[in-house]
Amino acid sequence: MKIVLEERRVKELGQAHFVIHRFSSHVTEGGAVAWSTHSIEVKSQHLRGVLDGIFHDYPKWSPDESPYTFSPPFTPLVHRWENFLKAYDQEKDQRVKMEMLLLREEIEPLLVVNFSALQEAKSSGTIAFDNLWLLLAPGDMFLLVVDGQQCIAKLLNARLIEADDYDYDSSHGGREENPYWQLTLGQTDWNGSYCGLKRSEVVIQEFEESKSISTLPACPLRFVPCELEKDLRQRIVSRGRKFESLRGFHVKDCDGGKVITIKDPYEREKEKVEPVRGRVIVDAFAFYHCQDDMPPTLLRGGNVTDDESESGDTEATSVVGDKAGNLTRHEDLSPLTDEQCLLAVPRVRGFDLETKKWCQFNIDDIRDPEWDNRPFDNLVLSDDKRELLVAFTAYNKSRESVFDDFVKRKGQGIVILLYGPPGVGKTLTAEAVAEKSKVPLYVMSAGELGRDPAELQDALRRALTCCQLWNAMLLLDEADVFMENRSSSNLQLNELVSIFLRQLEYYQGLLFLTTNRVSSIDPAFKSRLDLIMPYKELDWTARRKVWTNFISGLPQGAADLSEDDYDELAKKDMNGRDIKNVIKTGLILAGRDVPLTMRQLEIMLKLREEVAILDS
């Protein structure tokens, strides 16, 4: 009863004071009773308002708590003490300033030991694990390395995980025996619709002796030397501005590495780095929606005030599509602040057109595309065919249809069939037209689409959707199987042709089809062809031009051939693919520092003739 009355007396006494310093007793080893600080309580409404301004974005801070209570080691106050002192210097209201001074005088002596440890860490550049919390101030910037690239992230939260806090940690492969710090970091990312903070975790395992702060998996940016920090910030903000410019959809060239996501035997996702060199698409919107993945929600406020739902922002990404499956973008391309650029991730999502893989590209490896008109200029085609191709591609690029089917948005695509024997330039034509038109070319073979009806429908839908989003040309190489005459004896073939026809009905882009056969095309398919362009075997004139085109495309000094040599080479009955292979192997035979001459080509041609005799 006496204890209850004492507690009531203390509460009544505290009502008249704006700060209460509570003590608790404990018995020392010598048997004496000692008193130490139990907590500091803030009741003043003036001080509560000041503290709300300082801690509004601090994890687990609640303005509804009454009174505001701080307990040793006073972690929030240590992290935000500089903010408190700045607020004190800027305060104009003398009554509030007086209360802030009294709070400072009450608390500052309790923080001295922590400030001394922090100063020692700054001087020595090292930190003990037990003092690591001093560096982990939420809201501070941290330097980390991702795939060899320096990045800056904002600390959203830090939690000490001790043995009693868990039984099993799946991310580390089993039971943990030592405590560790789990840091929740935020970086600016783009999910195809808007920018926000992406959360990621970094673990700092326990270490026994003091450790160099610069070697931590995440190093506080304020511990980077000033002369280095300025250059670092400028460089990373510059990369962030490039990240800002890469939002939306872009056709680019990339030379470096790409990161693809694979799954191990246990269905756990892992990242794998592969080389990339060539034309790529940068498009986070397509990255998610064309893979039927849900775009991640990102934290748009920039701060975490609590354990604010693990997913961060709860705003959904809206996507609109029509009956043909065409997606409509809804993108917030508002300018980014310098801080958002400083925090930007070092990679962007997209598609490698050569390998047809969805992946992430290092921003520093991306450059503007170098479009090349030479392939189109070198096509072995008549002027009439060139004019036709230019007209059709220009029409497709403008997308200003003067004709429509009876059904809205149906029949607006352009389908061009290129047919003829192998190696006469059918595929090269599509590639050259795309380069001249400065649009991406999405290439698929019949083998990649498969012969299973469900797989075909899904693969074709994805390819057509991507081409629609990117205003790309689609080349379907060796498409014979999808155009064959339907018959009652082959139901699977009938289904493949029907699926292909249905998918094309609402496609609004330009599609190139190549085939070696034209006589067996289904009538329903033939009626959907806007242009049929035949190719014939190369004659002497055409072969000579192919030889000169390939040789002239080599670096200067790489070949030494005369006009008579070209005349002689053109006599060989070869297609374009064979000519290219002979030149390639001839260059290998010549070596790095020796120009390609007729001698190496004659060796390769003779070998080719011997192989042909054996095959006959």
C-alpha positions as CSV (number, residue, x, y, z in Angstrom):
1,M,0.0,0.0,0.0
2,K,2.9,2.3,0.8
3,I,4.4,1.8,-2.6
4,V,1.1,2.6,-4.4
5,L,0.8,5.8,-2.4
6,E,4.4,6.8,-3.2
7,E,3.8,6.3,-6.9
8,R,0.6,8.4,-6.8
9,R,2.5,11.2,-5.0
10,V,5.2,11.1,-7.7
11,K,2.6,11.3,-10.4
12,E,0.9,14.3,-8.8
13,L,4.2,16.0,-8.3
14,G,5.1,15.4,-12.0
15,Q,2.0,17.2,-13.2
16,A,3.6,20.5,-12.3
17,H,6.9,19.8,-14.0
18,F,7.6,19.7,-17.8
19,V,10.6,17.3,-17.4
20,I,10.9,14.4,-14.9
21,H,14.1,12.6,-14.3
22,R,13.3,9.1,-12.9
23,F,15.9,7.1,-11.0
24,S,16.0,3.4,-10.1
25,S,18.1,1.7,-7.4
26,H,20.2,-1.4,-7.5
27,V,22.5,-3.2,-5.1
28,T,26.2,-3.1,-5.8
29,E,28.6,-6.0,-5.3
30,G,29.6,-4.5,-2.0
31,G,26.0,-4.5,-0.8
32,A,25.5,-0.8,-1.1
33,V,22.4,0.8,-2.7
34,A,23.2,2.8,-5.8
35,W,20.9,5.0,-7.9
36,S,21.0,5.4,-11.7
37,T,18.9,7.1,-14.3
38,H,15.9,5.1,-15.2
39,S,14.3,7.4,-17.7
40,I,13.6,11.0,-18.7
41,E,10.0,12.0,-19.3
42,V,9.0,15.1,-21.2
43,K,5.5,16.5,-20.4
44,S,5.7,20.1,-21.7
45,Q,3.6,20.7,-24.7
46,H,6.2,23.2,-25.9
47,L,9.0,20.6,-25.7
48,R,6.8,18.0,-27.3
49,G,6.3,20.2,-30.3
50,V,10.0,20.7,-30.7
51,L,10.7,17.0,-30.3
52,D,8.0,16.1,-32.9
53,G,9.9,18.3,-35.4
54,I,13.2,16.6,-34.7
55,F,11.9,13.0,-34.5
56,H,9.0,13.0,-36.9
57,D,10.8,10.6,-39.3
58,Y,12.5,8.6,-36.7
59,P,11.5,4.9,-36.5
60,K,8.9,4.1,-33.9
61,W,8.4,7.7,-32.9
62,S,4.8,8.2,-31.9
63,P,3.4,11.8,-31.3
64,D,0.5,10.1,-29.5
65,E,2.7,8.8,-26.7
66,S,2.3,10.6,-23.4
67,P,4.7,11.5,-21.8
68,Y,7.6,11.3,-24.2
69,T,10.0,8.9,-22.5
70,F,13.7,8.4,-23.1
71,S,15.7,5.6,-21.5
72,P,19.4,4.7,-21.4
73,P,21.4,4.7,-23.6
74,F,19.1,7.4,-25.2
75,T,19.7,6.2,-28.7
76,P,17.3,8.6,-30.5
77,L,18.8,11.6,-28.6
78,V,22.3,10.5,-29.5
79,H,21.4,10.2,-33.1
80,R,19.5,13.5,-33.3
81,W,21.4,15.6,-30.7
82,E,22.9,17.9,-33.4
83,N,19.3,18.5,-34.7
84,F,18.3,19.4,-31.1
85,L,21.1,21.9,-30.7
86,K,20.3,23.4,-34.1
87,A,16.6,23.8,-33.2
88,Y,17.7,25.4,-29.9
89,D,19.8,28.0,-31.8
90,Q,17.0,28.8,-34.2
91,E,14.2,29.0,-31.6
92,K,12.7,32.5,-31.3
93,D,10.2,31.9,-28.4
94,Q,12.1,32.6,-25.2
95,R,9.9,30.4,-23.0
96,V,10.4,27.5,-25.3
97,K,14.1,28.2,-25.5
98,M,14.3,28.2,-21.7
99,E,12.6,24.8,-21.5
100,M,14.9,23.4,-24.2
101,L,17.9,24.7,-22.2
102,L,16.6,23.0,-19.0
103,L,16.1,19.7,-20.9
104,R,19.5,20.0,-22.4
105,E,21.1,20.6,-19.0
106,E,19.3,17.5,-17.6
107,I,20.2,15.2,-20.5
108,E,23.5,16.3,-21.8
109,P,25.6,14.9,-18.9
110,L,24.0,11.5,-19.5
111,L,25.2,11.5,-23.2
112,V,28.8,12.6,-22.6
113,V,30.1,9.0,-22.6
114,N,28.4,8.2,-25.9
115,F,29.7,11.4,-27.5
116,S,33.2,10.6,-26.4
117,A,32.9,7.1,-27.9
118,L,31.6,8.7,-31.2
119,Q,34.5,11.2,-31.2
120,E,37.0,8.4,-30.7
121,A,35.4,6.6,-33.7
122,K,35.8,9.6,-35.8
123,S,39.4,10.2,-34.8
124,S,40.6,6.6,-35.1
125,G,38.3,5.5,-38.0
126,T,37.5,2.3,-36.1
127,I,34.5,1.1,-34.1
128,A,33.8,-1.6,-31.6
129,F,30.7,-3.8,-32.3
130,D,29.1,-2.8,-29.0
131,N,29.4,0.9,-30.1
132,L,28.2,0.3,-33.6
133,W,24.7,1.7,-32.8
134,L,26.3,5.1,-32.4
135,L,26.9,5.2,-36.2
136,L,23.5,3.8,-37.2
137,A,21.4,7.0,-37.2
138,P,18.2,6.6,-39.2
139,G,18.1,9.1,-42.0
140,D,21.9,9.2,-42.4
141,M,23.5,8.4,-45.8
142,F,25.5,5.3,-46.1
143,L,28.1,4.2,-48.8
144,L,27.9,0.7,-50.0
145,V,29.2,-1.3,-53.0
146,V,26.8,-3.2,-55.3
147,D,28.4,-5.4,-58.0
148,G,31.6,-3.3,-57.8
149,Q,29.7,0.0,-58.1
150,Q,29.6,2.6,-55.3
151,C,26.1,3.6,-54.2
152,I,24.6,5.7,-51.5
153,A,21.6,4.6,-49.5
154,K,19.6,6.2,-46.7
155,L,19.3,4.2,-43.5
156,L,15.7,3.7,-42.7
157,N,16.0,1.5,-39.7
158,A,18.6,-0.6,-37.8
159,R,17.9,-3.5,-35.5
160,L,20.2,-5.6,-33.4
161,I,19.3,-9.3,-33.8
162,E,20.4,-11.3,-30.8
163,A,20.2,-15.1,-30.2
164,D,17.0,-14.8,-28.2
165,D,15.3,-12.9,-31.1
166,Y,15.2,-15.8,-33.6
167,D,15.5,-19.5,-34.0
168,Y,16.2,-19.7,-37.7
169,D,17.4,-17.2,-40.3
170,S,16.7,-18.5,-43.8
171,S,18.6,-15.7,-45.5
172,H,21.9,-17.0,-43.9
173,G,21.2,-20.6,-44.4
174,G,20.6,-21.8,-40.9
175,R,20.8,-21.1,-37.2
176,E,22.7,-18.0,-36.2
177,E,24.8,-18.1,-33.0
178,N,26.2,-14.6,-32.9
179,P,24.3,-11.3,-32.8
180,Y,24.3,-9.0,-35.8
181,W,22.9,-5.7,-37.0
182,Q,20.2,-5.7,-39.7
183,L,20.1,-2.5,-41.6
184,T,17.1,-1.5,-43.7
185,L,18.3,0.9,-46.4
186,G,16.4,2.9,-49.0
187,Q,17.5,3.7,-52.5
188,T,15.6,5.6,-55.3
189,D,14.2,3.1,-57.8
190,W,11.7,3.2,-60.7
191,N,9.0,0.5,-61.0
192,G,7.8,1.6,-64.4
193,S,5.1,4.0,-63.0
194,Y,6.8,6.2,-60.3
195,C,9.9,6.7,-58.3
196,G,10.2,5.8,-54.6
197,L,12.5,4.2,-52.1
198,K,13.3,0.6,-52.6
199,R,14.0,-1.2,-49.3
200,S,17.0,-3.6,-49.0
201,E,18.7,-5.3,-46.1
202,V,22.4,-5.3,-45.2
203,V,23.8,-7.4,-42.4
204,I,26.8,-6.5,-40.2
205,Q,27.9,-9.6,-38.4
206,E,29.4,-9.4,-34.9
207,F,33.2,-8.7,-34.8
208,E,35.4,-9.0,-31.7
209,E,38.1,-6.4,-32.1
210,S,37.5,-2.8,-33.3
211,K,37.0,-2.6,-37.0
212,S,37.8,0.0,-39.6
213,I,34.6,1.8,-40.4
214,S,35.4,2.1,-44.1
215,T,35.4,-1.7,-44.3
216,L,31.9,-2.2,-43.0
217,P,29.3,-3.5,-45.5
218,A,27.6,-0.1,-45.2
219,C,29.8,2.9,-44.2
220,P,28.3,6.2,-42.9
221,L,28.9,8.8,-45.6
222,R,30.0,11.3,-42.9
223,F,33.0,9.1,-42.2
224,V,34.3,9.5,-45.7
225,P,37.0,12.1,-45.9
226,C,35.6,15.5,-47.0
227,E,37.9,15.7,-50.1
228,L,36.6,12.3,-51.3
229,E,33.0,12.8,-50.3
230,K,32.5,15.8,-52.6
231,D,33.8,14.0,-55.6
232,L,31.8,10.9,-54.7
233,R,28.6,12.9,-54.4
234,Q,29.1,14.7,-57.7
235,R,29.8,11.4,-59.5
236,I,26.8,9.5,-58.0
237,V,24.4,12.5,-58.5
238,S,25.5,12.6,-62.2
239,R,24.7,8.9,-62.5
240,G,21.4,9.6,-60.8
241,R,20.6,12.2,-63.4
242,K,21.2,9.6,-66.0
243,F,18.9,7.2,-64.1
244,E,16.3,10.0,-64.1
245,S,16.6,10.3,-67.9
246,L,16.2,6.5,-68.4
247,R,12.7,6.4,-66.9
248,G,10.1,5.4,-69.4
249,F,11.1,3.5,-72.6
250,H,14.4,4.0,-74.4
251,V,16.3,2.2,-77.2
252,K,20.0,2.1,-76.2
253,D,23.3,0.4,-76.8
254,C,25.0,-1.4,-73.9
255,D,28.5,-2.7,-73.6
256,G,29.3,-4.3,-70.3
257,G,27.4,-6.6,-68.0
258,K,23.8,-7.5,-67.5
259,V,22.2,-9.0,-64.4
260,I,19.7,-11.8,-64.9
261,T,17.6,-13.5,-62.2
262,I,17.8,-17.3,-62.0
263,K,16.3,-19.8,-59.6
264,D,18.4,-22.5,-57.8
265,P,17.1,-26.0,-57.2
266,Y,15.2,-24.8,-54.2
267,E,13.4,-22.1,-56.2
268,R,15.4,-19.3,-54.5
269,E,16.1,-16.3,-56.7
270,K,19.8,-15.5,-57.4
271,E,21.4,-12.9,-59.6
272,K,23.8,-13.9,-62.3
273,V,26.0,-11.5,-64.3
274,E,26.4,-12.1,-68.1
275,P,28.2,-10.0,-70.8
276,V,26.1,-7.8,-73.0
277,R,27.1,-5.9,-76.1
278,G,24.6,-4.4,-78.6
279,R,21.1,-3.0,-78.8
280,V,19.0,-3.1,-75.7
281,I,15.6,-1.8,-74.5
282,V,15.4,0.2,-71.2
283,D,11.9,-0.2,-69.9
284,A,10.9,-1.1,-66.4
285,F,7.2,-1.0,-67.3
286,A,7.6,-3.8,-69.9
287,F,10.1,-5.6,-67.6
288,Y,7.3,-6.3,-65.2
289,H,4.1,-6.4,-67.2
290,C,5.5,-8.5,-70.2
291,Q,6.7,-11.1,-67.7
292,D,3.3,-11.0,-65.9
293,D,5.1,-9.8,-62.7
294,M,3.6,-7.4,-60.2
295,P,5.7,-4.2,-60.1
296,P,7.1,-3.6,-56.6
297,T,5.5,-0.9,-54.4
298,L,8.0,1.8,-53.5
299,L,8.1,4.2,-50.5
300,R,7.2,7.6,-51.9
301,G,7.5,9.7,-48.8
302,G,11.2,9.2,-48.4
303,N,11.1,8.3,-44.7
304,V,10.1,5.4,-42.6
305,T,8.4,6.5,-39.4
306,D,7.6,3.0,-38.1
307,D,7.9,-0.5,-39.4
308,E,5.5,0.9,-41.9
309,S,4.3,-2.2,-43.6
310,E,7.2,-4.2,-45.0
311,S,6.1,-3.4,-48.5
312,G,6.4,0.3,-47.9
313,D,4.0,2.3,-50.1
314,T,0.6,0.6,-50.6
315,E,-0.3,2.5,-53.8
316,A,-1.1,0.1,-56.6
317,T,0.3,0.4,-60.1
318,S,-2.6,0.8,-62.5
319,V,-2.4,-0.7,-65.9
320,V,-4.9,-0.3,-68.6
321,G,-5.2,-2.7,-71.6
322,D,-7.5,-3.2,-74.5
323,K,-9.0,-6.4,-75.9
324,A,-5.9,-7.0,-77.9
325,G,-3.8,-7.0,-74.7
326,N,-2.1,-3.7,-75.6
327,L,-0.9,-2.0,-72.4
328,T,-1.2,1.7,-71.7
329,R,1.5,3.4,-69.6
330,H,0.7,5.7,-66.7
331,E,4.1,7.2,-65.7
332,D,4.9,9.9,-63.2
333,L,8.1,11.5,-64.7
334,S,8.3,14.4,-62.2
335,P,11.9,15.8,-61.9
336,L,14.0,14.3,-59.2
337,T,15.7,16.2,-56.4
338,D,19.5,16.0,-56.0
339,E,19.0,13.8,-53.0
340,Q,16.8,11.4,-55.0
341,C,19.5,11.2,-57.6
342,L,22.1,10.7,-55.0
343,L,20.2,7.7,-53.7
344,A,19.4,6.3,-57.2
345,V,20.1,2.6,-57.8
346,P,23.1,1.9,-60.2
347,R,21.1,-0.3,-62.6
348,V,18.0,-0.1,-64.8
349,R,15.6,-2.8,-66.0
350,G,15.1,-3.8,-69.6
351,F,15.5,-6.3,-72.4
352,D,18.5,-7.6,-74.3
353,L,17.3,-7.8,-77.9
354,E,20.1,-10.2,-78.9
355,T,19.6,-12.9,-76.3
356,K,15.9,-12.0,-75.6
357,K,16.5,-11.9,-71.9
358,W,14.9,-9.6,-69.3
359,C,17.7,-8.2,-67.2
360,Q,19.2,-5.2,-65.5
361,F,21.9,-3.1,-67.0
362,N,24.5,-1.0,-65.3
363,I,23.7,2.6,-66.0
364,D,27.4,3.4,-66.7
365,D,27.4,0.9,-69.5
366,I,24.5,2.4,-71.4
367,R,25.0,4.9,-74.3
368,D,22.9,6.3,-77.1
369,P,22.4,3.9,-80.0
370,E,24.6,4.3,-83.1
371,W,22.1,3.7,-86.0
372,D,23.8,2.5,-89.2
373,N,22.3,3.2,-92.7
374,R,25.0,1.2,-94.4
375,P,23.2,-2.2,-94.3
376,F,20.2,-0.7,-96.0
377,D,22.4,1.0,-98.6
378,N,24.2,-2.3,-99.3
379,L,21.1,-4.4,-99.7
380,V,21.1,-6.3,-103.0
381,L,17.7,-5.1,-104.1
382,S,16.1,-3.3,-107.0
383,D,15.2,0.4,-106.6
384,D,11.5,-0.5,-106.7
385,K,11.8,-2.9,-103.8
386,R,13.8,-0.3,-101.8
387,E,11.1,2.3,-102.4
388,L,8.4,-0.2,-101.3
389,L,10.2,-1.0,-98.1
390,V,10.8,2.7,-97.2
391,A,7.2,3.5,-97.8
392,F,5.8,0.7,-95.7
393,T,8.1,1.3,-92.8
394,A,7.5,5.1,-92.9
395,Y,3.7,4.4,-92.7
396,N,4.2,2.0,-89.8
397,K,6.4,4.5,-87.9
398,S,3.9,7.3,-88.2
399,R,1.0,5.1,-87.0
400,E,-1.4,7.4,-88.7
401,S,-3.8,4.9,-90.2
402,V,-5.9,5.9,-93.1
403,F,-7.6,2.5,-93.2
404,D,-9.3,0.4,-90.5
405,D,-11.1,-2.8,-90.4
406,F,-14.9,-3.0,-89.7
407,V,-13.8,-3.8,-86.1
408,K,-12.1,-0.9,-84.3
409,R,-8.2,-1.2,-84.1
410,K,-8.3,-4.4,-86.1
411,G,-6.3,-4.9,-89.2
412,Q,-4.0,-1.9,-88.7
413,G,-0.7,-3.9,-88.6
414,I,1.6,-4.4,-91.6
415,V,2.7,-7.9,-92.5
416,I,5.5,-8.3,-95.1
417,L,6.5,-11.8,-96.3
418,L,10.0,-12.2,-97.6
419,Y,10.4,-15.5,-99.4
420,G,13.2,-17.2,-101.3
421,P,16.1,-19.6,-100.9
422,P,18.5,-19.4,-97.9
423,G,21.3,-16.8,-97.8
424,V,19.8,-14.3,-100.3
425,G,19.3,-11.5,-97.8
426,K,15.8,-12.0,-96.3
427,T,16.8,-11.6,-92.7
428,L,19.4,-8.9,-93.6
429,T,16.6,-6.9,-95.2
430,A,14.5,-6.8,-92.0
431,E,17.7,-5.9,-89.9
432,A,18.7,-3.2,-92.4
433,V,15.2,-1.6,-92.6
434,A,15.0,-1.5,-88.7
435,E,18.4,0.3,-88.6
436,K,17.4,2.8,-91.2
437,S,14.1,3.4,-89.5
438,K,15.9,3.8,-86.1
439,V,13.5,1.4,-84.4
440,P,14.4,-1.8,-82.5
441,L,14.1,-5.2,-84.2
442,Y,12.7,-8.1,-82.2
443,V,13.8,-11.4,-83.8
444,M,12.2,-14.7,-83.1
445,S,12.5,-18.1,-84.9
446,A,9.8,-20.7,-85.2
447,G,11.8,-22.9,-83.0
448,E,11.8,-20.4,-80.2
449,L,8.0,-20.1,-80.3
450,G,7.6,-23.9,-80.1
451,R,4.8,-26.1,-81.4
452,D,2.7,-26.5,-78.3
453,P,-0.4,-24.4,-78.8
454,A,-0.5,-22.9,-75.3
455,E,3.3,-22.1,-75.4
456,L,3.0,-20.5,-78.9
457,Q,0.1,-18.3,-77.9
458,D,1.9,-17.1,-74.7
459,A,5.2,-16.5,-76.5
460,L,3.6,-14.7,-79.4
461,R,1.5,-12.6,-77.2
462,R,4.5,-11.4,-75.2
463,A,6.5,-10.7,-78.4
464,L,3.7,-8.7,-80.0
465,T,3.0,-6.8,-76.8
466,C,6.7,-5.8,-76.5
467,C,6.8,-4.7,-80.1
468,Q,3.6,-2.6,-79.5
469,L,5.1,-0.9,-76.5
470,W,8.4,-0.2,-78.2
471,N,7.1,0.6,-81.7
472,A,9.5,-2.2,-82.7
473,M,9.6,-4.3,-85.9
474,L,9.1,-8.0,-85.4
475,L,11.0,-10.5,-87.5
476,L,9.6,-14.1,-87.4
477,D,12.3,-16.1,-89.1
478,E,11.5,-19.4,-90.8
479,A,7.8,-19.1,-90.2
480,D,6.7,-21.8,-92.6
481,V,5.0,-23.9,-89.9
482,F,2.6,-21.1,-88.9
483,M,1.5,-20.4,-92.4
484,E,0.9,-23.9,-93.9
485,N,-2.4,-24.9,-95.4
486,R,-4.7,-26.3,-92.8
487,S,-6.1,-29.8,-93.3
488,S,-8.4,-32.2,-91.5
489,S,-5.6,-34.7,-91.0
490,N,-3.4,-32.4,-88.9
491,L,-5.4,-30.8,-86.1
492,Q,-2.4,-29.5,-84.1
493,L,-1.1,-27.7,-87.2
494,N,-4.5,-26.2,-87.7
495,E,-4.5,-24.9,-84.1
496,L,-1.1,-23.3,-84.5
497,V,-2.1,-21.5,-87.7
498,S,-5.4,-20.4,-86.1
499,I,-3.6,-19.0,-83.0
500,F,-1.1,-17.2,-85.2
501,L,-3.9,-15.6,-87.2
502,R,-5.8,-14.5,-84.1
503,Q,-2.8,-12.9,-82.6
504,L,-2.1,-10.9,-85.7
505,E,-5.7,-9.5,-86.0
506,Y,-5.1,-6.7,-83.5
507,Y,-1.4,-6.2,-83.9
508,Q,-0.6,-2.6,-85.0
509,G,3.1,-2.9,-85.7
510,L,5.2,-4.1,-88.6
511,L,5.9,-7.8,-88.9
512,F,8.4,-9.4,-91.2
513,L,8.0,-13.1,-92.0
514,T,10.6,-15.1,-93.8
515,T,10.1,-18.5,-95.5
516,N,11.7,-20.7,-98.1
517,R,8.3,-21.8,-99.4
518,V,5.4,-19.8,-100.5
519,S,3.2,-22.3,-102.4
520,S,1.9,-24.0,-99.2
521,I,0.7,-20.9,-97.4
522,D,-2.8,-21.1,-96.0
523,P,-5.3,-18.9,-98.1
524,A,-6.5,-17.2,-94.9
525,F,-3.0,-16.2,-94.0
526,K,-2.1,-15.1,-97.5
527,S,-5.1,-12.7,-97.4
528,R,-3.5,-11.0,-94.4
529,L,-0.2,-10.3,-96.1
530,D,0.2,-6.7,-97.1
531,L,3.3,-7.2,-99.1
532,I,5.0,-10.3,-100.6
533,M,8.6,-9.8,-101.7
534,P,10.3,-12.6,-103.6
535,Y,14.1,-13.2,-103.5
536,K,15.9,-15.3,-106.1
537,E,19.3,-17.0,-106.1
538,L,22.2,-14.5,-106.4
539,D,23.5,-14.0,-109.9
540,W,27.1,-12.9,-110.7
541,T,26.3,-9.2,-110.3
542,A,24.6,-9.7,-106.9
543,R,27.3,-12.0,-105.6
544,R,30.0,-9.5,-106.6
545,K,28.1,-6.8,-104.6
546,V,27.8,-9.0,-101.6
547,W,31.6,-9.7,-101.7
548,T,32.4,-6.0,-101.9
549,N,29.9,-5.1,-99.3
550,F,31.3,-7.5,-96.7
551,I,34.9,-6.6,-97.5
552,S,34.3,-2.8,-97.5
553,G,32.7,-3.2,-94.0
554,L,36.0,-4.4,-92.6
555,P,38.4,-2.1,-90.8
556,Q,40.7,-0.1,-93.1
557,G,43.7,-2.2,-94.1
558,A,42.1,-5.5,-93.1
559,A,41.8,-6.8,-96.7
560,D,43.9,-6.3,-99.9
561,L,41.8,-7.4,-102.9
562,S,41.7,-6.0,-106.5
563,E,38.7,-5.5,-108.8
564,D,39.8,-8.6,-110.7
565,D,39.7,-10.5,-107.4
566,Y,36.1,-9.5,-106.9
567,D,35.2,-10.5,-110.5
568,E,36.8,-13.9,-109.8
569,L,35.1,-14.5,-106.5
570,A,31.7,-13.6,-108.0
571,K,32.0,-16.6,-110.3
572,K,31.6,-18.9,-107.3
573,D,28.0,-20.2,-106.9
574,M,27.4,-19.1,-103.3
575,N,24.7,-17.4,-101.3
576,G,25.3,-14.5,-98.9
577,R,25.6,-16.6,-95.8
578,D,28.3,-18.7,-97.4
579,I,30.2,-15.6,-98.6
580,K,30.2,-14.2,-95.1
581,N,31.5,-17.5,-93.6
582,V,34.3,-17.7,-96.1
583,I,35.4,-14.1,-95.3
584,K,35.2,-14.8,-91.6
585,T,37.4,-17.9,-91.7
586,G,39.7,-16.3,-94.2
587,L,40.4,-13.5,-91.7
588,I,41.1,-16.1,-89.0
589,L,43.6,-17.8,-91.3
590,A,45.3,-14.4,-92.2
591,G,45.9,-13.6,-88.6
592,R,45.6,-10.4,-86.7
593,D,48.3,-8.3,-88.4
594,V,48.1,-9.7,-92.0
595,P,45.5,-8.3,-94.4
596,L,43.1,-10.7,-96.0
597,T,44.1,-11.6,-99.6
598,M,43.0,-13.8,-102.4
599,R,45.3,-16.5,-101.1
600,Q,43.4,-17.1,-97.8
601,L,40.1,-16.9,-99.6
602,E,41.1,-19.5,-102.2
603,I,42.2,-21.9,-99.4
604,M,38.8,-21.6,-97.7
605,L,36.9,-21.9,-101.1
606,K,38.8,-25.0,-102.0
607,L,38.1,-26.6,-98.6
608,R,34.4,-25.7,-99.1
609,E,34.3,-27.4,-102.5
610,E,35.9,-30.5,-101.0
611,V,33.2,-30.7,-98.3
612,A,30.5,-30.2,-101.0
613,I,31.9,-33.2,-103.0
614,L,31.8,-35.4,-99.9
615,D,28.2,-34.3,-99.1
616,S,27.0,-35.0,-102.7
